[in-house]
């Protein structure tokens, strides 16, 4: 039986700030990044890939935390790890010294998510199935056993979770056939980054419409005058029937959010996303009451399932935008999806970052197959960049995700990408001032150094 023999961790960064891809009112110059881990076994054909997402500086901290989170897996039997994915998750989470740094939030939680993403990828590869299919083939009891339901019993009991899954279990195959034929609906954010010129915004909106999208999202929040002008351009291009969403990326206080959204209401936005601090449950509830019928969406910075529990209990949101890397992988995602189904809130995952589209397609597909059974109000984000760096990139046709067919979680980066964009020693970064400065720091040319011998931060075998 194969065992985990070691792992490799990479600090991978892409210079997206140069083209303003990913720019918004809060994050103007992000370099989309992945703290990436590969779990190796003594069978060269069996491995697991996972990551967590950042936008540049600090990605090395996540990579270092991933190294700490992954160490206990060395020597573990893969049949044991993959046979009880709930127990594997809980065994890693029980490290009280690492957990104290959160708990269930911050870098230690991002790292747990990255490592468990790799474990789930390993499990799907071992089973010879894409992740969504691995989950869809699990019994309701096995799914609930894998889900992290801790601290949730006042909102969702184990019995209620089992009931939700059992109700839809007999008709899963019908929904799989539906998705195989039609795909899963998505929206695009690629048209609306805040750093784009008006000309590029107009062109990208038209291209999105021509590509079959009927849900298009724009970034807002830096300037009301600019927002009014840009939303007018978007509406002119896409017409009154297509759905237009707006995203403030947390820049407003609650009263400011209410006033700003009301002034943009003439453009009939479907939702306002992240209107204020992601931790402000009552603030979101107040905004939701004030801007209705415009919906409120949030969740990409939802640090854990308990925050989502409170958002649901307080009737604070209309759309749940969980993130595949902010939460602690599939185990915690399952808990949020189950709660959302109980409270009747559509799950529309966040995917505005490197590799997130590859992951969330599996999560949305499974949600429809086994948990919600409904596509009403559900649309998953798609951002059309950086997919070329993945061995198994997601595919979108006419505004719909195509069902992934290859084994795994679609998380594996190409070796050429690692050689080019691993920070700071990859071919791209080694020739930049940022890469050279970081190399000098890491190699000890400055006091207080953090020494990493190479871009391969943790190489354990």
FENRAKA-V133102 format. One record per helix or strand. SS is the DSSP state (h for helix, s for strand). FROM is the first residue (numbers start at 1). LEN is the number of residues. Records with the same first field share a line. If there is no record, write none. Layout:
# FENRAKA-V133102
SS = FROM-LEN / FROM-LEN
This chain:
# FENRAKA-V133102
s = 3-11 / 33-9 / 47-8 / 77-1 / 130-1 / 184-9 / 215-5 / 243-5 / 269-5 / 295-4 / 319-2 / 346-2 / 380-3 / 390-1 / 396-2 / 400-2 / 408-1 / 413-1 / 422-1 / 456-5
h = 16-4 / 59-15 / 78-6 / 85-9 / 96-4 / 106-22 / 131-6 / 140-7 / 158-12 / 172-11 / 198-13 / 224-15 / 254-10 / 265-3 / 281-11 / 305-9 / 329-15 / 356-16 / 387-3 / 415-7 / 427-4 / 433-10
